[in-house]
Structure formats: C-alpha cells, structure tokens
Amino acid sequence: MDMQALLQQAQQMQQQLAEAQQALDEAEVEGTSGGGLVQVRLTGRGQVEDITVDPKAVDPDDVEETAQTIADLVLAAIRDAEARVERLQQEKMGPLAQGMGGMPGGGGIPGLPGL
C-alpha cells in the first residue's frame, strides 16, 4: 500500500468536498406553488432566504379562508424548494460519496476495508 498516494487521494477528495460545499453556499433554489402565487427562495444548504406572496392570492372578502390558503401555499412552496435543494445537494455531493467507497453515509476509503 502506497501511503503517499493514499494521502494525495484524501487531500484531493477534501478539496473536492470544499468546492462542492462552496457551490452549495453560493447556490439559490426557488420553489413555487399555486401556479406561481407563492415563491420561496432557499440557499443550496436549505436555509429560507425569501418568501413572496402575489397579492392575487388574497381574497379581501374571505380573510380567514385566504389566510389558510396562503399558509398552505407557503408550505407547499417550501416543500418544493426543499426537494430542489435535495436534488442539488445530491448532484454536488453524491459523486464524492461514491468516491469514498460508496458506502451508506459516504463512509469508507477505497482499498481499506472498514475505513
């Protein structure tokens, strides 16, 4: 076993992980619901940055029903955005997990059983 090659591989994977994390930090993902009446913007790490509700979603004649509808639309938009964040994270981080042995949770170093 060549320890130098193993260390180089670990350093390369660490650099790739840092690059993937930076890409997620810089990414923005948008989720929508109600045909675009509600939009939610999340970071690539899943943190909510902004929520926009189109005034057309408000019915001044039925405030109580409108409030519940808007709450439902916001929740649906957040779930949509979270699903998109999950896909983005898988896209950025998935190849790294495979490079680490493809074990569940991303553990493992190729060629070293149990690591």
C-alpha positions in Angstrom: 0.0 0.0 0.0 1.4 3.4 -1.0 0.7 5.8 1.8 1.7 8.8 -0.2 -0.8 8.0 -2.9 -3.5 7.4 -0.3 -2.7 10.8 1.3 -2.9 12.5 -2.1 -6.2 10.9 -2.8 -7.6 12.0 0.6 -6.3 15.6 0.0 -8.0 15.6 -3.4 -11.2 14.4 -2.0 -11.1 17.0 0.7 -10.6 19.8 -1.9 -13.5 18.4 -4.0 -15.7 18.4 -0.8 -14.7 22.0 0.0 -15.5 23.0 -3.6 -18.9 21.3 -3.5 -19.8 22.9 -0.2 -18.8 26.3 -1.6 -21.0 25.7 -4.6 -23.9 24.9 -2.3 -23.3 28.0 -0.2 -23.5 30.2 -3.4 -26.5 28.4 -4.9 -30.0 29.7 -4.7 -33.0 27.4 -5.3 -36.6 28.6 -5.8 -39.8 26.7 -5.1 -43.3 27.7 -6.1 -46.9 26.8 -5.5 -50.3 27.9 -6.6 -49.2 28.4 -10.2 -46.6 30.9 -9.0 -48.7 32.8 -6.5 -46.1 31.9 -3.8 -42.4 31.7 -4.3 -39.8 30.6 -1.8 -36.0 31.1 -2.2 -33.6 28.9 -0.3 -29.8 28.6 -0.2 -28.2 25.5 -1.5 -27.9 24.4 2.1 -31.7 24.7 2.6 -32.0 27.9 4.5 -35.0 30.1 3.7 -33.9 33.4 2.3 -37.2 34.9 0.9 -40.9 34.3 0.6 -43.0 36.2 -1.9 -46.8 36.1 -2.0 -48.6 37.5 -5.0 -51.4 39.9 -4.0 -53.7 37.9 -6.3 -53.6 35.2 -3.6 -55.5 37.4 -1.2 -59.3 37.5 -1.2 -60.4 40.5 0.8 -63.9 39.1 1.0 -62.8 36.0 2.9 -59.8 36.8 5.0 -59.9 33.7 7.2 -60.0 31.3 4.2 -57.3 33.4 2.4 -55.0 33.1 5.5 -55.3 29.3 5.5 -54.9 29.1 1.7 -51.7 31.3 1.9 -50.3 29.2 4.7 -50.9 26.0 2.6 -49.3 27.6 -0.4 -46.3 28.7 1.5 -45.8 25.3 3.0 -46.1 23.7 -0.5 -43.6 26.2 -1.9 -41.1 25.4 0.9 -41.5 21.7 0.3 -41.0 22.2 -3.5 -37.8 24.2 -2.8 -36.6 21.7 -0.3 -36.9 18.9 -2.8 -34.9 21.0 -5.3 -32.3 21.7 -2.7 -32.0 17.9 -2.0 -31.5 17.2 -5.7 -28.9 19.9 -5.9 -27.1 18.6 -2.9 -27.1 15.1 -4.3 -25.8 16.4 -7.6 -22.9 18.2 -5.9 -22.2 15.8 -3.0 -23.2 12.4 -4.5 -20.1 11.8 -6.6 -18.0 12.5 -3.5 -19.8 9.8 -1.5 -19.2 7.4 -4.3 -15.5 8.3 -4.4 -15.3 7.5 -0.7 -16.3 3.9 -1.2 -19.9 4.4 -2.0 -20.9 3.2 1.5 -24.1 4.5 3.1 -23.4 7.8 4.7 -20.4 8.4 2.5 -18.0 6.5 4.7 -15.1 4.5 3.6 -11.8 4.8 1.8 -11.3 2.6 -1.3 -8.9 -0.3 -0.7 -9.1 -0.1 3.1 -11.8 -2.4 4.4 -13.7 -0.9 7.4 -12.5 2.7 6.8 
